[in-house]
């Protein structure tokens, strides 16, 4: 009876862990997400795009981190005609969910250089 109980316990544990792993997988952001912003925020995106010295429609610094950290193509969010590279999955998710608010409150640093 002890072996049967252990077998049931191990099987139950494996099923519980397997279900939990599937639930975590559902929360992973796609490699590229999309956000929508107002015309005013689109103009601010244009300013941020020009801040690195090139108007290439790619913002290479992480918007969530106040344009202070380098972003990564791995965590890109498409915003209108622009691509915003964020520094992490958490920043990508936050920007996707709150792009309007983040763009509106972020101060565009002058002389911002992408590395």
Order of alpha helices (4+ residues) and beta strands (2+ residues): alpha-beta-alpha-beta-beta-beta-alpha
